[in-house]
Amino acid sequence: MSPLAPGQLPAELVNLLALHSSFLTALSLHYAHNGTSTPADLRDITASTTKVWRQRQVTYDDIRVLIGVLDQGPTGHLNPYFLSDYGRGKICIEIKENSPLMDGMTHLNEEGLQDLFKDGLDFLWSQWRISQQLVTRPIATPKRGRGRPKKADVKQTRLETFLDDNAMSKFLAELPLAGVTTCTSLTALAPLQEKGRKRLREFKESVQQGRAQKKTRQVAGKENEPVAAQNAQQPTQTKITEFAAVRKTNLLDRILAKQEAAKCGPAAPTPAELQRRAALQRAPEVLSVLSLMCASKPGMRASFSTAAFIQSLRGSIRSPISQEEAMQCINVIASDVAPGYVSVVNMGSMSSVVVNQAMRPTDIKRRLVALGV
């Protein structure tokens, strides 16, 4: 039999060739995205092959049949694939080292692999026909008149091999399945996993034995326990109730003691004190902005309207500040940090910030430390 072609095969084998072609397409997409060094998970490959083939749901056994057929025939040693078991139901397709049918690093030789699959299928088909001793159907000949029909000449041309309804299903059922080898990393972890499973079994058995013994003791105690012993359980219940009450009382005492300790300790700062401390912390940055604004004005005294100064301050300072916080910061500087250097002058509805550069303080940090910052 010459190399297989779709026109020479039954429909079942033609579908098998189409399935292998779809399988190669799915593998090519996997290698194009992940590279040939990445094992192809069968769960992803079966889903991709199903979308490409569009005949039915592709299973693990279908992939094993395809790889098993590639291993058959005189060219079976060229099969580049093998299946590897990574444990927990994960089986991957890997490529053998130095495979001649792999073209480069990112794609495979689909035409060569399809021819290899046809050769393997041709070999299995020929062997199965020989093993089944299938007969060929002779060409039909007409009767001569009313006499008996002429016997067919066995030397004349034959039609294709005669197949009954169950022949193809038997052949497809006998196709070889590719073996699954255990991954080396899984082999190395097998002793540790077995050790863990053994400990888990022992733990479960000990728990079951403990429950069984406890249940047995309870049943035996109820059967052999006199009525007086059962009445003796009432004082025990009373003791448990008393202990719970004492424990609640102790908890209440501890809460009250914490509250008294909090009262005796230093009082928490008020909101006004917190705002004043925040204003003192911003004082060095506000003074630097004020110094830059005074550099643009000649003379020893410079004045700015409070609204204009606050607007300039909010645009120059690093951290955001509200108008109320900026005004409080100016007042704290004028009253506590640099009282002679900065002053706030109010005349009716007018408010101004006046800076006397002759009274500029020399050590701001020491003044802030003294104020508790």
WOMO-V157887 format. One record per residue. NEAR is the number of other C-alpha atoms within 10 Angstrom. Layout:
NEAR / NEAR
This chain:
8 / 7 / 12 / 20 / 13 / 13 / 8 / 13 / 14 / 11 / 12 / 12 / 20 / 16 / 15 / 18 / 21 / 17 / 22 / 24 / 20 / 19 / 23 / 20 / 18 / 23 / 22 / 19 / 15 / 21 / 18 / 14 / 11 / 13 / 15 / 20 / 11 / 14 / 17 / 22 / 17 / 18 / 15 / 13 / 24 / 20 / 14 / 19 / 25 / 18 / 15 / 16 / 19 / 11 / 12 / 9 / 12 / 20 / 15 / 12 / 11 / 17 / 22 / 19 / 21 / 22 / 24 / 22 / 25 / 27 / 24 / 21 / 17 / 11 / 15 / 17 / 11 / 17 / 21 / 21 / 17 / 18 / 23 / 21 / 18 / 17 / 13 / 6 / 9 / 11 / 21 / 20 / 21 / 17 / 17 / 13 / 9 / 8 / 13 / 13 / 17 / 19 / 11 / 9 / 11 / 16 / 18 / 21 / 14 / 19 / 12 / 14 / 20 / 17 / 16 / 23 / 28 / 23 / 22 / 23 / 25 / 21 / 19 / 19 / 19 / 11 / 12 / 16 / 14 / 11 / 9 / 10 / 9 / 14 / 12 / 12 / 13 / 17 / 12 / 11 / 11 / 7 / 11 / 9 / 7 / 6 / 7 / 8 / 11 / 11 / 9 / 11 / 10 / 9 / 7 / 9 / 10 / 12 / 11 / 11 / 12 / 11 / 13 / 9 / 7 / 8 / 14 / 15 / 11 / 11 / 15 / 14 / 10 / 12 / 17 / 17 / 16 / 19 / 13 / 14 / 12 / 14 / 15 / 12 / 11 / 14 / 13 / 10 / 10 / 13 / 11 / 11 / 12 / 11 / 11 / 12 / 12 / 12 / 12 / 12 / 12 / 12 / 12 / 12 / 12 / 12 / 12 / 12 / 12 / 12 / 12 / 12 / 12 / 12 / 12 / 11 / 12 / 11 / 12 / 11 / 11 / 11 / 9 / 8 / 11 / 10 / 9 / 8 / 9 / 10 / 10 / 10 / 10 / 10 / 10 / 11 / 11 / 11 / 11 / 11 / 12 / 12 / 12 / 12 / 12 / 12 / 12 / 12 / 11 / 12 / 12 / 11 / 12 / 12 / 10 / 12 / 12 / 11 / 11 / 11 / 10 / 12 / 10 / 9 / 8 / 8 / 8 / 9 / 9 / 8 / 9 / 9 / 11 / 12 / 15 / 16 / 18 / 15 / 21 / 24 / 15 / 19 / 21 / 16 / 14 / 21 / 19 / 12 / 15 / 18 / 13 / 10 / 16 / 19 / 11 / 9 / 11 / 8 / 11 / 11 / 14 / 17 / 18 / 17 / 14 / 20 / 15 / 11 / 20 / 22 / 13 / 14 / 21 / 16 / 12 / 13 / 14 / 9 / 8 / 10 / 14 / 11 / 13 / 9 / 17 / 21 / 15 / 17 / 22 / 24 / 19 / 19 / 23 / 19 / 14 / 13 / 24 / 19 / 16 / 18 / 18 / 25 / 19 / 19 / 14 / 11 / 7 / 6 / 5 / 10 / 14 / 17 / 22 / 19 / 22 / 16 / 17 / 11 / 14 / 15 / 13 / 9 / 8 / 15 / 13 / 12 / 15 / 17 / 10 / 10 / 12 / 10 / 12
